[in-house]
Amino acid sequence: MELFLILKIIFIIGLVVALYAVARNLDIIKIILIYWKDLIFRK
């Protein structure tokens, strides 16, 4: 039973880290899309 609890805690920590990584990447993707939009509409 302790092993199951430890695995559940590791899974939750991994999920939080994955969500943080996705949020950081979405921020970078948003900046790139804004940059390309500015390049396209400037011309």
LODRENKOL-873656 format. One record per atom (N, C-alpha, C): atom name; residue in one letter; x, y, z; residue number from 1. Coordinates in steps of 0.001 Angstrom, whole numbers, padded with zeros to 6 digits. Layout:
N
+------+------+---------+---------+---------+-----+
: atom : rest :       x :       y :       z :  nr :
+------+------+---------+---------+---------+-----+
:   CA :    A :       X :       Y :       Z : NUM :
...
+------+------+---------+---------+---------+-----+
END
This chain:
43
+------+------+---------+---------+---------+-----+
: atom : rest :       x :       y :       z :  nr :
+------+------+---------+---------+---------+-----+
:    N :    M :  000836 : -001204 :  000000 :   1 :
:   CA :    M :  000000 :  000000 :  000000 :   1 :
:    C :    M :  000869 :  001253 :  000000 :   1 :
:    N :    E :  002010 :  001203 :  000691 :   2 :
:   CA :    E :  002893 :  002370 :  000690 :   2 :
:    C :    E :  003453 :  002634 : -000703 :   2 :
:    N :    L :  003764 :  001550 : -001421 :   3 :
:   CA :    L :  004306 :  001704 : -002773 :   3 :
:    C :    L :  003296 :  002424 : -003669 :   3 :
:    N :    F :  002021 :  002061 : -003541 :   4 :
:   CA :    F :  000972 :  002709 : -004336 :   4 :
:    C :    F :  000891 :  004197 : -004012 :   4 :
:    N :    L :  001014 :  004554 : -002728 :   5 :
:   CA :    L :  000970 :  005959 : -002314 :   5 :
:    C :    L :  002165 :  006720 : -002886 :   5 :
:    N :    I :  003344 :  006106 : -002825 :   6 :
:   CA :    I :  004550 :  006755 : -003369 :   6 :
:    C :    I :  004406 :  006961 : -004875 :   6 :
:    N :    L :  003902 :  005947 : -005585 :   7 :
:   CA :    L :  003710 :  006069 : -007033 :   7 :
:    C :    L :  002702 :  007171 : -007361 :   7 :
:    N :    K :  001637 :  007270 : -006541 :   8 :
:   CA :    K :  000635 :  008308 : -006775 :   8 :
:    C :    K :  001243 :  009701 : -006573 :   8 :
:    N :    I :  002079 :  009863 : -005548 :   9 :
:   CA :    I :  002724 :  011152 : -005300 :   9 :
:    C :    I :  003676 :  011506 : -006445 :   9 :
:    N :    I :  004461 :  010510 : -006917 :  10 :
:   CA :    I :  005378 :  010750 : -008039 :  10 :
:    C :    I :  004586 :  011132 : -009288 :  10 :
:    N :    F :  003454 :  010474 : -009512 :  11 :
:   CA :    F :  002629 :  010784 : -010676 :  11 :
:    C :    F :  002091 :  012210 : -010608 :  11 :
:    N :    I :  001638 :  012637 : -009439 :  12 :
:   CA :    I :  001104 :  013995 : -009278 :  12 :
:    C :    I :  002208 :  015034 : -009499 :  12 :
:    N :    I :  003406 :  014774 : -008948 :  13 :
:   CA :    I :  004521 :  015704 : -009157 :  13 :
:    C :    I :  004882 :  015784 : -010639 :  13 :
:    N :    G :  004920 :  014619 : -011301 :  14 :
:   CA :    G :  005203 :  014592 : -012741 :  14 :
:    C :    G :  004158 :  015347 : -013536 :  14 :
:    N :    L :  002901 :  015224 : -013141 :  15 :
:   CA :    L :  001821 :  015925 : -013833 :  15 :
:    C :    L :  001970 :  017439 : -013688 :  15 :
:    N :    V :  002327 :  017889 : -012488 :  16 :
:   CA :    V :  002527 :  019324 : -012260 :  16 :
:    C :    V :  003694 :  019837 : -013101 :  16 :
:    N :    V :  004798 :  019079 : -013131 :  17 :
:   CA :    V :  005955 :  019482 : -013931 :  17 :
:    C :    V :  005598 :  019523 : -015411 :  17 :
:    N :    A :  004842 :  018534 : -015889 :  18 :
:   CA :    A :  004441 :  018496 : -017301 :  18 :
:    C :    A :  003537 :  019680 : -017637 :  18 :
:    N :    L :  002587 :  019996 : -016759 :  19 :
:   CA :    L :  001703 :  021138 : -017020 :  19 :
:    C :    L :  002491 :  022438 : -017034 :  19 :
:    N :    Y :  003484 :  022560 : -016138 :  20 :
:   CA :    Y :  004324 :  023759 : -016121 :  20 :
:    C :    Y :  005119 :  023869 : -017420 :  20 :
:    N :    A :  005668 :  022758 : -017899 :  21 :
:   CA :    A :  006433 :  022772 : -019146 :  21 :
:    C :    A :  005533 :  023150 : -020323 :  21 :
:    N :    V :  004318 :  022613 : -020362 :  22 :
:   CA :    V :  003385 :  022950 : -021450 :  22 :
:    C :    V :  003018 :  024427 : -021385 :  22 :
:    N :    A :  002784 :  024961 : -020197 :  23 :
:   CA :    A :  002437 :  026379 : -020054 :  23 :
:    C :    A :  003593 :  027259 : -020530 :  23 :
:    N :    R :  004818 :  026899 : -020197 :  24 :
:   CA :    R :  005975 :  027672 : -020651 :  24 :
:    C :    R :  006077 :  027618 : -022173 :  24 :
:    N :    N :  005861 :  026441 : -022759 :  25 :
:   CA :    N :  005960 :  026305 : -024207 :  25 :
:    C :    N :  004831 :  027053 : -024902 :  25 :
:    N :    L :  003633 :  027074 : -024318 :  26 :
:   CA :    L :  002536 :  027821 : -024925 :  26 :
:    C :    L :  002862 :  029308 : -024945 :  26 :
:    N :    D :  003513 :  029793 : -023888 :  27 :
:   CA :    D :  003913 :  031196 : -023852 :  27 :
:    C :    D :  004906 :  031494 : -024978 :  27 :
:    N :    I :  005882 :  030609 : -025168 :  28 :
:   CA :    I :  006875 :  030798 : -026235 :  28 :
:    C :    I :  006199 :  030716 : -027599 :  28 :
:    N :    I :  005284 :  029741 : -027782 :  29 :
:   CA :    I :  004575 :  029602 : -029056 :  29 :
:    C :    I :  003743 :  030848 : -029343 :  29 :
:    N :    K :  003116 :  031416 : -028309 :  30 :
:   CA :    K :  002305 :  032620 : -028495 :  30 :
:    C :    K :  003175 :  033787 : -028957 :  30 :
:    N :    I :  004356 :  033935 : -028358 :  31 :
:   CA :    I :  005267 :  035015 : -028755 :  31 :
:    C :    I :  005698 :  034837 : -030211 :  31 :
:    N :    I :  006013 :  033591 : -030619 :  32 :
:   CA :    I :  006425 :  033335 : -032004 :  32 :
:    C :    I :  005290 :  033652 : -032968 :  32 :
:    N :    L :  004059 :  033276 : -032618 :  33 :
:   CA :    L :  002923 :  033557 : -033506 :  33 :
:    C :    L :  002685 :  035060 : -033643 :  33 :
:    N :    I :  002813 :  035806 : -032559 :  34 :
:   CA :    I :  002658 :  037261 : -032631 :  34 :
:    C :    I :  003745 :  037862 : -033514 :  34 :
:    N :    Y :  004984 :  037350 : -033387 :  35 :
:   CA :    Y :  006090 :  037841 : -034214 :  35 :
:    C :    Y :  005812 :  037593 : -035698 :  35 :
:    N :    W :  005366 :  036385 : -036050 :  36 :
:   CA :    W :  005076 :  036084 : -037452 :  36 :
:    C :    W :  003907 :  036912 : -037969 :  36 :
:    N :    K :  002893 :  037122 : -037124 :  37 :
:   CA :    K :  001749 :  037952 : -037535 :  37 :
:    C :    K :  002208 :  039378 : -037843 :  37 :
:    N :    D :  003091 :  039924 : -037006 :  38 :
:   CA :    D :  003628 :  041256 : -037264 :  38 :
:    C :    D :  004430 :  041285 : -038557 :  38 :
:    N :    L :  005218 :  040255 : -038828 :  39 :
:   CA :    L :  005998 :  040214 : -040063 :  39 :
:    C :    L :  005085 :  040172 : -041295 :  39 :
:    N :    I :  004002 :  039399 : -041209 :  40 :
:   CA :    I :  003115 :  039241 : -042370 :  40 :
:    C :    I :  002345 :  040537 : -042637 :  40 :
:    N :    F :  001781 :  041153 : -041580 :  41 :
:   CA :    F :  000926 :  042309 : -041800 :  41 :
:    C :    F :  001702 :  043605 : -041960 :  41 :
:    N :    R :  003014 :  043586 : -041674 :  42 :
:   CA :    R :  003808 :  044790 : -041860 :  42 :
:    C :    R :  004045 :  045042 : -043343 :  42 :
:    N :    K :  004128 :  043968 : -044140 :  43 :
:   CA :    K :  004464 :  044120 : -045567 :  43 :
:    C :    K :  003253 :  044503 : -046409 :  43 :
+------+------+---------+---------+---------+-----+
END
